[in-house]
């Protein structure tokens, strides 16, 4: 796969991940934290704010893997 195409796909995947993750995290917060205290809100948003990094690291790792050399 050409590197430019790979970077384009990776960029689209990262943007889609952030948008979908933000929507899902917001929906979960609205549904579950409506009557929770400020500590629960803080912990939820702290954890969910860092959790999106895990799939993003997978996408970035895929982006930087060098294709095998052709002989």
N, CA, C and O atoms as a Tinker XYZ file with bonds, in Angstrom:
   284  protein
     1  N      0.849000   -1.171000    0.000000    73     2
     2  CA     0.000000    0.000000    0.000000    64     1     3
     3  C      0.897000    1.238000    0.000000    63     2     4     5
     4  O      1.824000    1.339000    0.805000    81     3
     5  N      0.624000    2.164000   -0.891000    73     3     6
     6  CA     1.432000    3.398000   -0.914000    64     5     7
     7  C      1.298000    4.156000    0.409000    63     6     8     9
     8  O      0.237000    4.168000    1.034000    81     7
     9  N      2.394000    4.782000    0.814000    73     7    10
    10  CA     2.437000    5.466000    2.107000    64     9    11
    11  C      1.437000    6.622000    2.176000    63    10    12    13
    12  O      0.870000    6.888000    3.236000    81    11
    13  N      1.222000    7.303000    1.062000    73    11    14
    14  CA     0.267000    8.420000    1.065000    64    13    15
    15  C     -1.151000    7.932000    1.306000    63    14    16    17
    16  O     -1.917000    8.566000    2.033000    81    15
    17  N     -1.501000    6.808000    0.697000    73    15    18
    18  CA    -2.827000    6.234000    0.907000    64    17    19
    19  C     -2.978000    5.761000    2.345000    63    18    20    21
    20  O     -4.028000    5.948000    2.960000    81    19
    21  N     -1.937000    5.153000    2.872000    73    19    22
    22  CA    -1.957000    4.677000    4.253000    64    21    23
    23  C     -2.150000    5.841000    5.223000    63    22    24    25
    24  O     -2.923000    5.726000    6.174000    81    23
    25  N     -1.465000    6.951000    4.996000    73    23    26
    26  CA    -1.618000    8.127000    5.858000    64    25    27
    27  C     -3.016000    8.735000    5.739000    63    26    28    29
    28  O     -3.579000    9.197000    6.732000    81    27
    29  N     -3.569000    8.736000    4.544000    73    27    30
    30  CA    -4.921000    9.254000    4.356000    64    29    31
    31  C     -5.929000    8.397000    5.112000    63    30    32    33
    32  O     -6.806000    8.926000    5.794000    81    31
    33  N     -5.807000    7.081000    4.994000    73    31    34
    34  CA    -6.710000    6.173000    5.697000    64    33    35
    35  C     -6.551000    6.339000    7.206000    63    34    36    37
    36  O     -7.543000    6.391000    7.933000    81    35
    37  N     -5.321000    6.421000    7.677000    73    35    38
    38  CA    -5.070000    6.596000    9.105000    64    37    39
    39  C     -5.644000    7.899000    9.636000    63    38    40    41
    40  O     -6.203000    7.931000   10.733000    81    39
    41  N     -5.511000    8.962000    8.876000    73    39    42
    42  CA    -6.053000   10.256000    9.294000    64    41    43
    43  C     -7.569000   10.202000    9.383000    63    42    44    45
    44  O     -8.156000   10.700000   10.343000    81    43
    45  N     -8.199000    9.605000    8.392000    73    43    46
    46  CA    -9.659000    9.481000    8.406000    64    45    47
    47  C    -10.109000    8.621000    9.584000    63    46    48    49
    48  O    -11.093000    8.946000   10.249000    81    47
    49  N     -9.392000    7.522000    9.846000    73    47    50
    50  CA    -9.733000    6.661000   10.976000    64    49    51
    51  C     -9.584000    7.390000   12.311000    63    50    52    53
    52  O    -10.433000    7.245000   13.191000    81    51
    53  N     -8.520000    8.168000   12.467000    73    51    54
    54  CA    -8.321000    8.907000   13.717000    64    53    55
    55  C     -9.407000    9.956000   13.943000    63    54    56    57
    56  O     -9.913000   10.093000   15.057000    81    55
    57  N     -9.762000   10.681000   12.913000    73    55    58
    58  CA   -10.820000   11.688000   13.042000    64    57    59
    59  C    -12.151000   11.018000   13.363000    63    58    60    61
    60  O    -12.894000   11.486000   14.225000    81    59
    61  N    -12.451000    9.921000   12.669000    73    59    62
    62  CA   -13.696000    9.198000   12.928000    64    61    63
    63  C    -13.713000    8.642000   14.351000    63    62    64    65
    64  O    -14.743000    8.691000   15.024000    81    63
    65  N    -12.591000    8.121000   14.805000    73    63    66
    66  CA   -12.497000    7.601000   16.171000    64    65    67
    67  C    -12.806000    8.688000   17.189000    63    66    68    69
    68  O    -13.585000    8.462000   18.115000    81    67
    69  N    -12.219000    9.842000   17.035000    73    67    70
    70  CA   -12.424000   10.928000   17.995000    64    69    71
    71  C    -13.879000   11.385000   17.995000    63    70    72    73
    72  O    -14.457000   11.602000   19.060000    81    71
    73  N    -14.469000   11.532000   16.830000    73    71    74
    74  CA   -15.858000   11.995000   16.743000    64    73    75
    75  C    -16.806000   10.967000   17.359000    63    74    76    77
    76  O    -17.644000   11.315000   18.191000    81    75
    77  N    -16.678000    9.709000   16.956000    73    75    78
    78  CA   -17.574000    8.667000   17.477000    64    77    79
    79  C    -17.360000    8.484000   18.974000    63    78    80    81
    80  O    -18.326000    8.340000   19.723000    81    79
    81  N    -16.115000    8.488000   19.416000    73    79    82
    82  CA   -15.831000    8.303000   20.836000    64    81    83
    83  C    -16.416000    9.453000   21.663000    63    82    84    85
    84  O    -16.974000    9.221000   22.736000    81    83
    85  N    -16.293000   10.673000   21.176000    73    83    86
    86  CA   -16.843000   11.818000   21.907000    64    85    87
    87  C    -18.359000   11.716000   22.022000    63    86    88    89
    88  O    -18.922000   12.011000   23.076000    81    87
    89  N    -19.017000   11.305000   20.955000    73    87    90
    90  CA   -20.476000   11.166000   20.990000    64    89    91
    91  C    -20.889000   10.068000   21.960000    63    90    92    93
    92  O    -21.807000   10.256000   22.759000    81    91
    93  N    -20.213000    8.923000   21.894000    73    91    94
    94  CA   -20.554000    7.808000   22.788000    64    93    95
    95  C    -20.282000    8.178000   24.247000    63    94    96    97
    96  O    -21.106000    7.891000   25.116000    81    95
    97  N    -19.157000    8.801000   24.523000    73    95    98
    98  CA   -18.836000    9.188000   25.902000    64    97    99
    99  C    -19.855000   10.196000   26.429000    63    98   100   101
   100  O    -20.242000   10.132000   27.596000    81    99
   101  N    -20.283000   11.107000   25.594000    73    99   102
   102  CA   -21.285000   12.083000   26.015000    64   101   103
   103  C    -22.627000   11.424000   26.279000    63   102   104   105
   104  O    -23.300000   11.746000   27.258000    81   103
   105  N    -23.018000   10.501000   25.408000    73   103   106
   106  CA   -24.290000    9.796000   25.620000    64   105   107
   107  C    -24.261000    8.970000   26.901000    63   106   108   109
   108  O    -25.243000    8.946000   27.643000    81   107
   109  N    -23.162000    8.305000   27.166000    73   107   110
   110  CA   -23.043000    7.525000   28.397000    64   109   111
   111  C    -23.085000    8.454000   29.605000    63   110   112   113
   112  O    -23.732000    8.142000   30.605000    81   111
   113  N    -22.407000    9.579000   29.521000    73   111   114
   114  CA   -22.399000   10.527000   30.644000    64   113   115
   115  C    -23.796000   11.063000   30.918000    63   114   116   117
   116  O    -24.207000   11.175000   32.074000    81   115
   117  N    -24.517000   11.391000   29.874000    73   115   118
   118  CA   -25.865000   11.931000   30.060000    64   117   119
   119  C    -26.792000   10.866000   30.636000    63   118   120   121
   120  O    -27.620000   11.163000   31.497000    81   119
   121  N    -26.658000    9.634000   30.166000    73   119   122
   122  CA   -27.553000    8.568000   30.610000    64   121   123
   123  C    -27.236000    8.091000   32.021000    63   122   124   125
   124  O    -28.151000    7.757000   32.773000    81   123
   125  N    -25.965000    8.051000   32.395000    73   123   126
   126  CA   -25.569000    7.446000   33.664000    64   125   127
   127  C    -25.216000    8.442000   34.768000    63   126   128   129
   128  O    -25.311000    8.111000   35.950000    81   127
   129  N    -24.816000    9.638000   34.403000    73   127   130
   130  CA   -24.318000   10.572000   35.411000    64   129   131
   131  C    -25.269000   11.729000   35.714000    63   130   132   133
   132  O    -24.861000   12.734000   36.295000    81   131
   133  N    -26.509000   11.589000   35.330000    73   131   134
   134  CA   -27.449000   12.699000   35.498000    64   133   135
   135  C    -27.573000   13.131000   36.952000    63   134   136   137
   136  O    -27.639000   14.325000   37.241000    81   135
   137  N    -27.606000   12.173000   37.863000    73   135   138
   138  CA   -27.797000   12.517000   39.269000    64   137   139
   139  C    -26.576000   12.184000   40.125000    63   138   140   141
   140  O    -26.670000   12.134000   41.352000    81   139
   141  N    -25.454000   11.961000   39.491000    73   139   142
   142  CA   -24.232000   11.630000   40.229000    64   141   143
   143  C    -23.571000   12.908000   40.735000    63   142   144   145
   144  O    -23.852000   14.007000   40.257000    81   143
   145  N    -22.704000   12.736000   41.694000    73   143   146
   146  CA   -22.009000   13.874000   42.284000    64   145   147
   147  C    -20.841000   14.342000   41.432000    63   146   148   149
   148  O    -20.518000   13.732000   40.413000    81   147
   149  N    -20.214000   15.421000   41.854000    73   147   150
   150  CA   -19.109000   15.990000   41.082000    64   149   151
   151  C    -17.888000   15.068000   41.002000    63   150   152   153
   152  O    -17.161000   15.090000   40.009000    81   151
   153  N    -17.662000   14.264000   42.033000    73   151   154
   154  CA   -16.525000   13.341000   41.990000    64   153   155
   155  C    -16.731000   12.278000   40.915000    63   154   156   157
   156  O    -15.791000   11.930000   40.201000    81   155
   157  N    -17.943000   11.762000   40.795000    73   155   158
   158  CA   -18.249000   10.778000   39.753000    64   157   159
   159  C    -18.075000   11.398000   38.371000    63   158   160   161
   160  O    -17.547000   10.750000   37.468000    81   159
   161  N    -18.506000   12.623000   38.198000    73   159   162
   162  CA   -18.320000   13.319000   36.913000    64   161   163
   163  C    -16.833000   13.466000   36.600000    63   162   164   165
   164  O    -16.389000   13.184000   35.487000    81   163
   165  N    -16.084000   13.907000   37.585000    73   163   166
   166  CA   -14.656000   14.101000   37.387000    64   165   167
   167  C    -13.966000   12.805000   36.999000    63   166   168   169
   168  O    -13.193000   12.770000   36.042000    81   167
   169  N    -14.243000   11.742000   37.738000    73   167   170
   170  CA   -13.609000   10.454000   37.448000    64   169   171
   171  C    -14.015000    9.912000   36.083000    63   170   172   173
   172  O    -13.176000    9.396000   35.345000    81   171
   173  N    -15.296000   10.027000   35.744000    73   171   174
   174  CA   -15.754000    9.544000   34.443000    64   173   175
   175  C    -15.046000   10.270000   33.314000    63   174   176   177
   176  O    -14.530000    9.638000   32.392000    81   175
   177  N    -15.019000   11.584000   33.380000    73   175   178
   178  CA   -14.412000   12.338000   32.287000    64   177   179
   179  C    -12.892000   12.220000   32.280000    63   178   180   181
   180  O    -12.278000   12.320000   31.218000    81   179
   181  N    -12.281000   12.012000   33.421000    73   179   182
   182  CA   -10.843000   11.766000   33.466000    64   181   183
   183  C    -10.510000   10.440000   32.772000    63   182   184   185
   184  O     -9.618000   10.377000   31.926000    81   183
   185  N    -11.233000    9.395000   33.141000    73   183   186
   186  CA   -10.975000    8.078000   32.549000    64   185   187
   187  C    -11.349000    8.052000   31.075000    63   186   188   189
   188  O    -10.575000    7.569000   30.248000    81   187
   189  N    -12.512000    8.561000   30.740000    73   187   190
   190  CA   -12.928000    8.530000   29.330000    64   189   191
   191  C    -12.073000    9.477000   28.477000    63   190   192   193
   192  O    -11.945000    9.281000   27.268000    81   191
   193  N    -11.501000   10.480000   29.097000    73   191   194
   194  CA   -10.618000   11.380000   28.361000    64   193   195
   195  C     -9.310000   10.726000   27.971000    63   194   196   197
   196  O     -8.716000   11.083000   26.953000    81   195
   197  N     -8.854000    9.776000   28.765000    73   195   198
   198  CA    -7.620000    9.054000   28.439000    64   197   199
   199  C     -7.873000    7.763000   27.671000    63   198   200   201
   200  O     -6.972000    7.264000   26.997000    81   199
   201  N     -9.071000    7.220000   27.759000    73   199   202
   202  CA    -9.360000    5.904000   27.178000    64   201   203
   203  C     -9.288000    5.885000   25.652000    63   202   204   205
   204  O     -8.962000    4.852000   25.068000    81   203
   205  N     -9.583000    6.994000   25.007000    73   203   206
   206  CA    -9.561000    7.011000   23.542000    64   205   207
   207  C     -8.141000    6.866000   22.998000    63   206   208   209
   208  O     -7.952000    6.564000   21.820000    81   207
   209  N     -7.161000    7.079000   23.844000    73   207   210
   210  CA    -5.766000    7.004000   23.412000    64   209   211
   211  C     -5.387000    5.575000   23.015000    63   210   212   213
   212  O     -4.564000    5.385000   22.120000    81   211
   213  N     -5.972000    4.573000   23.665000    73   211   214
   214  CA    -5.617000    3.183000   23.373000    64   213   215
   215  C     -5.898000    2.795000   21.916000    63   214   216   217
   216  O     -4.989000    2.302000   21.249000    81   215
   217  N     -7.118000    2.995000   21.390000    73   215   218
   218  CA    -7.309000    2.669000   19.969000    64   217   219
   219  C     -6.535000    3.609000   19.041000    63   218   220   221
   220  O     -6.122000    3.206000   17.953000    81   219
   221  N     -6.340000    4.850000   19.466000    73   219   222
   222  CA    -5.556000    5.777000   18.638000    64   221   223
   223  C     -4.113000    5.313000   18.517000    63   222   224   225
   224  O     -3.500000    5.455000   17.459000    81   223
   225  N     -3.564000    4.752000   19.607000    73   223   226
   226  CA    -2.201000    4.229000   19.542000    64   225   227
   227  C     -2.102000    3.075000   18.551000    63   226   228   229
   228  O     -1.104000    2.949000   17.841000    81   227
   229  N     -3.126000    2.239000   18.500000    73   227   230
   230  CA    -3.141000    1.146000   17.530000    64   229   231
   231  C     -3.127000    1.645000   16.096000    63   230   232   233
   232  O     -2.420000    1.100000   15.248000    81   231
   233  N     -3.906000    2.678000   15.826000    73   231   234
   234  CA    -3.939000    3.253000   14.478000    64   233   235
   235  C     -2.589000    3.880000   14.144000    63   234   236   237
   236  O     -2.073000    3.693000   13.042000    81   235
   237  N     -2.023000    4.611000   15.077000    73   235   238
   238  CA    -0.728000    5.258000   14.830000    64   237   239
   239  C      0.376000    4.224000   14.660000    63   238   240   241
   240  O      1.265000    4.391000   13.825000    81   239
   241  N      0.321000    3.158000   15.449000    73   239   242
   242  CA     1.314000    2.096000   15.307000    64   241   243
   243  C      1.223000    1.463000   13.913000    63   242   244   245
   244  O      2.244000    1.163000   13.294000    81   243
   245  N     -0.014000    1.264000   13.423000    73   243   246
   246  CA    -0.207000    0.726000   12.076000    64   245   247
   247  C      0.370000    1.685000   11.028000    63   246   248   249
   248  O      0.920000    1.256000   10.014000    81   247
   249  N      0.235000    2.981000   11.290000    73   247   250
   250  CA     0.734000    3.971000   10.337000    64   249   251
   251  C      2.250000    3.963000   10.223000    63   250   252   253
   252  O      2.783000    4.182000    9.135000    81   251
   253  N      2.949000    3.719000   11.312000    73   251   254
   254  CA     4.406000    3.845000   11.267000    64   253   255
   255  C      5.114000    2.550000   10.926000    63   254   256   257
   256  O      6.331000    2.543000   10.744000    81   255
   257  N      4.369000    1.445000   10.836000    73   255   258
   258  CA     5.003000    0.170000   10.450000    64   257   259
   259  C      5.446000    0.278000    8.992000    63   258   260   261
   260  O      4.661000    0.617000    8.106000    81   259
   261  N      6.700000   -0.016000    8.775000    73   259   262
   262  CA     7.257000    0.033000    7.434000    64   261   263
   263  C      6.789000   -1.182000    6.629000    63   262   264   265
   264  O      6.764000   -2.300000    7.145000    81   263
   265  N      6.424000   -0.963000    5.381000    73   263   266
   266  CA     6.050000   -2.116000    4.541000    64   265   267
   267  C      7.295000   -2.976000    4.256000    63   266   268   269
   268  O      8.411000   -2.459000    4.202000    81   267
   269  N      7.096000   -4.265000    4.079000    73   267   270
   270  CA     8.241000   -5.124000    3.773000    64   269   271
   271  C      8.889000   -4.724000    2.439000    63   270   272   273
   272  O      8.208000   -4.358000    1.481000    81   271
   273  N     10.210000   -4.806000    2.410000    73   271   274
   274  CA    10.937000   -4.411000    1.205000    64   273   275
   275  C     10.727000   -5.442000    0.094000    63   274   276   277
   276  O     10.731000   -6.648000    0.341000    81   275
   277  N     10.547000   -4.954000   -1.114000    73   275   278
   278  CA    10.399000   -5.848000   -2.268000    64   277   279
   279  C     11.777000   -6.154000   -2.822000    63   278   280   281
   280  O     12.614000   -5.264000   -2.974000    81   279
   281  N     11.998000   -7.410000   -3.119000    73   279   282
   282  CA    13.287000   -7.820000   -3.683000    64   281   283
   283  C     13.260000   -7.836000   -5.176000    63   282   284
   284  O     14.265000   -8.159000   -5.809000    81   283
